[in-house]
Amino acid sequence: MFFKKREKDLTKNPFYDKGNTLVVYFKCSKCGELFRSHLRKYYDVSVNYGGGKGAYKLDKEFIGSKCQNKIQIYAEFTRSFKPLSFDIIGGNFISEGEYNEQNI
């Protein structure tokens, strides 16, 4: 008997923990270009010294090769890199499976 792996709930956590990196998959809301970004935990994700509730924060911008639409990703994480809050502007989070299906 085989069990199908359950799809990740992107509304709770769009980030995939891969050791020293967090991987996020998303697509441009304007042209549909697919992105996969490997974010290094102690370089791309910075310590939140300000008034946020998380120990770490992420503030990244992406521009693809198909259009000049700017995609911004904001997130706050706990000390164990679990997301407390996150937002994407100019794009939509997609799952790893959806990225692999469309990027063949």
LUMLUM-903545 format. One record per atom (N, C-alpha, C): atom name; x, y, z. Coordinates in steps of 0.2 Angstrom, whole numbers, plus 2048, in hexadecimal, padded with zeros to 3 digits. Example, Ala and Ser with C-alpha at 12.3 -4.5 7.8 and 13.67 -1.06 7.14 Angstrom:
2
@site = N | px = 842 | py = 7E4 | pz = 827
@site = CA | px = 83E | py = 7EA | pz = 827
@site = C | px = 842 | py = 7F0 | pz = 827
@site = N | px = 840 | py = 7F5 | pz = 823
@site = CA | px = 844 | py = 7FB | pz = 824
@site = C | px = 840 | py = 800 | pz = 827
# end
This chain:
104
@site = N | px = 804 | py = 7FA | pz = 800
@site = CA | px = 800 | py = 800 | pz = 800
@site = C | px = 804 | py = 806 | pz = 800
@site = N | px = 803 | py = 80B | pz = 7FB
@site = CA | px = 807 | py = 811 | pz = 7FB
@site = C | px = 803 | py = 817 | pz = 7FD
@site = N | px = 806 | py = 81B | pz = 800
@site = CA | px = 803 | py = 821 | pz = 802
@site = C | px = 806 | py = 827 | pz = 7FE
@site = N | px = 801 | py = 82C | pz = 7FC
@site = CA | px = 803 | py = 832 | pz = 7F9
@site = C | px = 805 | py = 837 | pz = 7FE
@site = N | px = 80B | py = 83A | pz = 7FC
@site = CA | px = 80E | py = 83F | pz = 801
@site = C | px = 809 | py = 845 | pz = 801
@site = N | px = 807 | py = 848 | pz = 806
@site = CA | px = 803 | py = 84D | pz = 807
@site = C | px = 806 | py = 854 | pz = 805
@site = N | px = 803 | py = 858 | pz = 801
@site = CA | px = 806 | py = 85E | pz = 7FE
@site = C | px = 807 | py = 863 | pz = 804
@site = N | px = 80C | py = 867 | pz = 804
@site = CA | px = 80E | py = 86C | pz = 809
@site = C | px = 808 | py = 871 | pz = 809
@site = N | px = 807 | py = 873 | pz = 80F
@site = CA | px = 802 | py = 879 | pz = 810
@site = C | px = 806 | py = 87F | pz = 810
@site = N | px = 805 | py = 883 | pz = 80A
@site = CA | px = 809 | py = 889 | pz = 809
@site = C | px = 806 | py = 88F | pz = 80D
@site = N | px = 800 | py = 88E | pz = 80F
@site = CA | px = 7FE | py = 894 | pz = 813
@site = C | px = 801 | py = 894 | pz = 81A
@site = N | px = 803 | py = 88E | pz = 81D
@site = CA | px = 807 | py = 88E | pz = 823
@site = C | px = 80E | py = 88F | pz = 823
@site = N | px = 811 | py = 88C | pz = 81E
@site = CA | px = 819 | py = 88D | pz = 81D
@site = C | px = 81B | py = 88B | pz = 816
@site = N | px = 81C | py = 891 | pz = 812
@site = CA | px = 81F | py = 890 | pz = 80B
@site = C | px = 826 | py = 88E | pz = 80A
@site = N | px = 82A | py = 88E | pz = 810
@site = CA | px = 831 | py = 88D | pz = 810
@site = C | px = 833 | py = 885 | pz = 811
@site = N | px = 837 | py = 883 | pz = 80D
@site = CA | px = 83A | py = 87C | pz = 80E
@site = C | px = 840 | py = 87C | pz = 812
@site = N | px = 841 | py = 879 | pz = 817
@site = CA | px = 847 | py = 879 | pz = 81B
@site = C | px = 84C | py = 874 | pz = 818
@site = N | px = 852 | py = 876 | pz = 815
@site = CA | px = 856 | py = 871 | pz = 812
@site = C | px = 85D | py = 872 | pz = 816
@site = N | px = 85E | py = 871 | pz = 81C
@site = CA | px = 864 | py = 871 | pz = 81F
@site = C | px = 866 | py = 878 | pz = 821
@site = N | px = 86B | py = 87B | pz = 81E
@site = CA | px = 86D | py = 882 | pz = 81F
@site = C | px = 869 | py = 887 | pz = 81B
@site = N | px = 865 | py = 885 | pz = 817
@site = CA | px = 861 | py = 889 | pz = 812
@site = C | px = 859 | py = 888 | pz = 813
@site = N | px = 856 | py = 88D | pz = 811
@site = CA | px = 84F | py = 88D | pz = 811
@site = C | px = 84D | py = 88E | pz = 809
@site = N | px = 849 | py = 889 | pz = 806
@site = CA | px = 848 | py = 88A | pz = 7FF
@site = C | px = 840 | py = 88C | pz = 7FF
@site = N | px = 83F | py = 891 | pz = 7FA
@site = CA | px = 839 | py = 893 | pz = 7F9
@site = C | px = 837 | py = 893 | pz = 7F1
@site = N | px = 831 | py = 891 | pz = 7F0
@site = CA | px = 82F | py = 890 | pz = 7E9
@site = C | px = 829 | py = 895 | pz = 7E8
@site = N | px = 82A | py = 899 | pz = 7E2
@site = CA | px = 825 | py = 89E | pz = 7E1
@site = C | px = 824 | py = 8A0 | pz = 7D9
@site = N | px = 81F | py = 8A3 | pz = 7D7
@site = CA | px = 81E | py = 8A5 | pz = 7D0
@site = C | px = 81C | py = 8AC | pz = 7D0
@site = N | px = 81E | py = 8AF | pz = 7CB
@site = CA | px = 81C | py = 8B6 | pz = 7C9
@site = C | px = 815 | py = 8B7 | pz = 7C8
@site = N | px = 811 | py = 8BC | pz = 7CB
@site = CA | px = 80A | py = 8BC | pz = 7CA
@site = C | px = 809 | py = 8C0 | pz = 7C3
@site = N | px = 80E | py = 8C3 | pz = 7C0
@site = CA | px = 80D | py = 8C6 | pz = 7BA
@site = C | px = 80E | py = 8C2 | pz = 7B4
@site = N | px = 814 | py = 8BE | pz = 7B3
@site = CA | px = 816 | py = 8BA | pz = 7AE
@site = C | px = 816 | py = 8B3 | pz = 7AF
@site = N | px = 815 | py = 8B1 | pz = 7B5
@site = CA | px = 815 | py = 8AA | pz = 7B7
@site = C | px = 81C | py = 8A6 | pz = 7B7
@site = N | px = 821 | py = 8AA | pz = 7B7
@site = CA | px = 828 | py = 8A7 | pz = 7B7
@site = C | px = 829 | py = 8A4 | pz = 7BE
@site = N | px = 82C | py = 89E | pz = 7BE
@site = CA | px = 82D | py = 89A | pz = 7C4
@site = C | px = 834 | py = 89C | pz = 7C7
@site = N | px = 834 | py = 89C | pz = 7CE
@site = CA | px = 83A | py = 89D | pz = 7D2
@site = C | px = 83B | py = 898 | pz = 7D7
@site = N | px = 841 | py = 896 | pz = 7D8
@site = CA | px = 844 | py = 892 | pz = 7DE
@site = C | px = 849 | py = 896 | pz = 7E1
@site = N | px = 849 | py = 897 | pz = 7E7
@site = CA | px = 84E | py = 89B | pz = 7EB
@site = C | px = 851 | py = 898 | pz = 7F1
@site = N | px = 857 | py = 897 | pz = 7F1
@site = CA | px = 85A | py = 894 | pz = 7F7
@site = C | px = 85D | py = 89A | pz = 7FB
@site = N | px = 85A | py = 89A | pz = 801
@site = CA | px = 85C | py = 8A0 | pz = 806
@site = C | px = 860 | py = 89D | pz = 80B
@site = N | px = 866 | py = 89F | pz = 80C
@site = CA | px = 86A | py = 89D | pz = 811
@site = C | px = 868 | py = 8A0 | pz = 818
@site = N | px = 868 | py = 89B | pz = 81D
@site = CA | px = 865 | py = 89D | pz = 823
@site = C | px = 868 | py = 8A3 | pz = 827
@site = N | px = 86F | py = 8A3 | pz = 827
@site = CA | px = 873 | py = 8A8 | pz = 82A
@site = C | px = 876 | py = 8AD | pz = 826
@site = N | px = 873 | py = 8AE | pz = 820
@site = CA | px = 876 | py = 8B3 | pz = 81B
@site = C | px = 870 | py = 8B7 | pz = 818
@site = N | px = 86B | py = 8B4 | pz = 815
@site = CA | px = 865 | py = 8B7 | pz = 812
@site = C | px = 860 | py = 8B8 | pz = 817
@site = N | px = 860 | py = 8B4 | pz = 81C
@site = CA | px = 85B | py = 8B5 | pz = 822
@site = C | px = 85F | py = 8B9 | pz = 827
@site = N | px = 85D | py = 8BF | pz = 829
@site = CA | px = 861 | py = 8C3 | pz = 82E
@site = C | px = 85E | py = 8C3 | pz = 835
@site = N | px = 862 | py = 8C4 | pz = 83A
@site = CA | px = 85F | py = 8C5 | pz = 841
@site = C | px = 85B | py = 8CB | pz = 841
@site = N | px = 855 | py = 8CA | pz = 845
@site = CA | px = 850 | py = 8CF | pz = 846
@site = C | px = 851 | py = 8D3 | pz = 84C
@site = N | px = 855 | py = 8D9 | pz = 84B
@site = CA | px = 857 | py = 8DD | pz = 851
@site = C | px = 851 | py = 8E2 | pz = 853
@site = N | px = 84D | py = 8E3 | pz = 84E
@site = CA | px = 848 | py = 8E8 | pz = 84F
@site = C | px = 842 | py = 8E5 | pz = 853
@site = N | px = 83C | py = 8E9 | pz = 852
@site = CA | px = 836 | py = 8E7 | pz = 856
@site = C | px = 832 | py = 8E2 | pz = 853
@site = N | px = 834 | py = 8DD | pz = 850
@site = CA | px = 830 | py = 8D7 | pz = 84E
@site = C | px = 830 | py = 8D2 | pz = 853
@site = N | px = 82B | py = 8CD | pz = 852
@site = CA | px = 82A | py = 8C8 | pz = 856
@site = C | px = 82E | py = 8C2 | pz = 855
@site = N | px = 832 | py = 8C2 | pz = 84F
@site = CA | px = 836 | py = 8BC | pz = 84D
@site = C | px = 83D | py = 8BD | pz = 84F
@site = N | px = 841 | py = 8B8 | pz = 850
@site = CA | px = 848 | py = 8B8 | pz = 851
@site = C | px = 84C | py = 8BA | pz = 84A
@site = N | px = 849 | py = 8B8 | pz = 845
@site = CA | px = 84C | py = 8B9 | pz = 83E
@site = C | px = 847 | py = 8BC | pz = 839
@site = N | px = 84A | py = 8C0 | pz = 834
@site = CA | px = 845 | py = 8C3 | pz = 82F
@site = C | px = 848 | py = 8C2 | pz = 828
@site = N | px = 844 | py = 8C2 | pz = 823
@site = CA | px = 846 | py = 8C1 | pz = 81C
@site = C | px = 843 | py = 8C7 | pz = 819
@site = N | px = 846 | py = 8CA | pz = 814
@site = CA | px = 844 | py = 8D0 | pz = 810
@site = C | px = 848 | py = 8CF | pz = 809
@site = N | px = 845 | py = 8CC | pz = 804
@site = CA | px = 848 | py = 8CA | pz = 7FE
@site = C | px = 844 | py = 8CD | pz = 7F8
@site = N | px = 847 | py = 8CF | pz = 7F3
@site = CA | px = 844 | py = 8D1 | pz = 7ED
@site = C | px = 847 | py = 8CD | pz = 7E7
@site = N | px = 843 | py = 8CB | pz = 7E2
@site = CA | px = 844 | py = 8C7 | pz = 7DD
@site = C | px = 842 | py = 8CB | pz = 7D6
@site = N | px = 846 | py = 8CA | pz = 7D1
@site = CA | px = 843 | py = 8CD | pz = 7CA
@site = C | px = 845 | py = 8C7 | pz = 7C6
@site = N | px = 840 | py = 8C5 | pz = 7C2
@site = CA | px = 842 | py = 8BF | pz = 7BD
@site = C | px = 844 | py = 8C1 | pz = 7B7
@site = N | px = 845 | py = 8BD | pz = 7B2
@site = CA | px = 848 | py = 8BE | pz = 7AB
@site = C | px = 842 | py = 8BF | pz = 7A6
@site = N | px = 83C | py = 8BE | pz = 7A8
@site = CA | px = 837 | py = 8BE | pz = 7A3
@site = C | px = 833 | py = 8C5 | pz = 7A3
@site = N | px = 833 | py = 8C8 | pz = 7A9
@site = CA | px = 830 | py = 8CF | pz = 7AA
@site = C | px = 834 | py = 8D3 | pz = 7AF
@site = N | px = 832 | py = 8D9 | pz = 7B0
@site = CA | px = 835 | py = 8DD | pz = 7B5
@site = C | px = 831 | py = 8DE | pz = 7BC
@site = N | px = 82C | py = 8D9 | pz = 7BD
@site = CA | px = 828 | py = 8D9 | pz = 7C3
@site = C | px = 82D | py = 8D8 | pz = 7C9
@site = N | px = 82C | py = 8DC | pz = 7CE
@site = CA | px = 830 | py = 8DB | pz = 7D4
@site = C | px = 82C | py = 8D6 | pz = 7D9
@site = N | px = 82F | py = 8D1 | pz = 7DB
@site = CA | px = 82C | py = 8CC | pz = 7E0
@site = C | px = 830 | py = 8CD | pz = 7E7
@site = N | px = 82C | py = 8CF | pz = 7EC
@site = CA | px = 82F | py = 8D0 | pz = 7F2
@site = C | px = 82C | py = 8CB | pz = 7F7
@site = N | px = 831 | py = 8C8 | pz = 7FB
@site = CA | px = 82F | py = 8C3 | pz = 800
@site = C | px = 831 | py = 8C6 | pz = 807
@site = N | px = 82C | py = 8C6 | pz = 80C
@site = CA | px = 82E | py = 8C8 | pz = 813
@site = C | px = 82C | py = 8C2 | pz = 817
@site = N | px = 830 | py = 8C1 | pz = 81C
@site = CA | px = 82E | py = 8BC | pz = 821
@site = C | px = 832 | py = 8BD | pz = 828
@site = N | px = 82F | py = 8BB | pz = 82D
@site = CA | px = 832 | py = 8BA | pz = 834
@site = C | px = 832 | py = 8B3 | pz = 836
@site = N | px = 837 | py = 8B1 | pz = 839
@site = CA | px = 838 | py = 8AA | pz = 83B
@site = C | px = 83A | py = 8AA | pz = 843
@site = N | px = 838 | py = 8A4 | pz = 846
@site = CA | px = 83B | py = 8A3 | pz = 84D
@site = C | px = 842 | py = 8A1 | pz = 84D
@site = N | px = 845 | py = 89F | pz = 852
@site = CA | px = 84C | py = 89D | pz = 853
@site = C | px = 84D | py = 897 | pz = 84F
@site = N | px = 848 | py = 893 | pz = 84E
@site = CA | px = 849 | py = 88C | pz = 84B
@site = C | px = 847 | py = 88D | pz = 843
@site = N | px = 846 | py = 893 | pz = 841
@site = CA | px = 844 | py = 895 | pz = 83A
@site = C | px = 83D | py = 892 | pz = 838
@site = N | px = 839 | py = 892 | pz = 83D
@site = CA | px = 832 | py = 891 | pz = 83B
@site = C | px = 82F | py = 898 | pz = 83A
@site = N | px = 82B | py = 898 | pz = 834
@site = CA | px = 828 | py = 89F | pz = 833
@site = C | px = 823 | py = 8A1 | pz = 837
@site = N | px = 823 | py = 8A7 | pz = 83A
@site = CA | px = 81E | py = 8AA | pz = 83E
@site = C | px = 819 | py = 8AE | pz = 839
@site = N | px = 81C | py = 8B2 | pz = 834
@site = CA | px = 818 | py = 8B5 | pz = 830
@site = C | px = 81C | py = 8B6 | pz = 829
@site = N | px = 818 | py = 8B6 | pz = 823
@site = CA | px = 81B | py = 8B7 | pz = 81D
@site = C | px = 816 | py = 8BA | pz = 818
@site = N | px = 819 | py = 8BD | pz = 813
@site = CA | px = 815 | py = 8C0 | pz = 80E
@site = C | px = 819 | py = 8C0 | pz = 807
@site = N | px = 816 | py = 8C0 | pz = 802
@site = CA | px = 819 | py = 8C1 | pz = 7FB
@site = C | px = 815 | py = 8C6 | pz = 7F7
@site = N | px = 818 | py = 8CA | pz = 7F4
@site = CA | px = 815 | py = 8D0 | pz = 7F0
@site = C | px = 818 | py = 8CF | pz = 7E9
@site = N | px = 813 | py = 8CF | pz = 7E4
@site = CA | px = 815 | py = 8CE | pz = 7DD
@site = C | px = 816 | py = 8C7 | pz = 7DB
@site = N | px = 814 | py = 8C2 | pz = 7DF
@site = CA | px = 815 | py = 8BB | pz = 7DD
@site = C | px = 810 | py = 8B7 | pz = 7E2
@site = N | px = 811 | py = 8B0 | pz = 7E1
@site = CA | px = 80D | py = 8AB | pz = 7E5
@site = C | px = 812 | py = 8A5 | pz = 7E7
@site = N | px = 811 | py = 8A3 | pz = 7ED
@site = CA | px = 815 | py = 89D | pz = 7EF
@site = C | px = 812 | py = 897 | pz = 7EB
@site = N | px = 817 | py = 893 | pz = 7E9
@site = CA | px = 814 | py = 88C | pz = 7E7
@site = C | px = 818 | py = 887 | pz = 7EA
@site = N | px = 816 | py = 881 | pz = 7EA
@site = CA | px = 819 | py = 87B | pz = 7ED
@site = C | px = 81F | py = 878 | pz = 7E9
@site = N | px = 823 | py = 874 | pz = 7EC
@site = CA | px = 829 | py = 871 | pz = 7E8
@site = C | px = 826 | py = 86D | pz = 7E3
@site = N | px = 821 | py = 869 | pz = 7E4
@site = CA | px = 81E | py = 865 | pz = 7DF
@site = C | px = 81C | py = 869 | pz = 7D9
@site = N | px = 818 | py = 86E | pz = 7DA
@site = CA | px = 816 | py = 872 | pz = 7D5
@site = C | px = 81B | py = 875 | pz = 7D1
@site = N | px = 821 | py = 877 | pz = 7D4
@site = CA | px = 826 | py = 87A | pz = 7D1
@site = C | px = 82A | py = 875 | pz = 7CC
@site = N | px = 82A | py = 86F | pz = 7CF
@site = CA | px = 82D | py = 869 | pz = 7CB
@site = C | px = 829 | py = 867 | pz = 7C5
@site = N | px = 822 | py = 867 | pz = 7C6
@site = CA | px = 81E | py = 865 | pz = 7C0
@site = C | px = 81E | py = 86A | pz = 7BB
@site = N | px = 81E | py = 871 | pz = 7BC
@site = CA | px = 81E | py = 876 | pz = 7B7
@site = C | px = 825 | py = 878 | pz = 7B4
@site = N | px = 82A | py = 876 | pz = 7B7
@site = CA | px = 831 | py = 878 | pz = 7B5
@site = C | px = 834 | py = 872 | pz = 7B2
@site = N | px = 831 | py = 86D | pz = 7AF
@site = CA | px = 834 | py = 868 | pz = 7AB
@site = C | px = 836 | py = 86A | pz = 7A4
# end
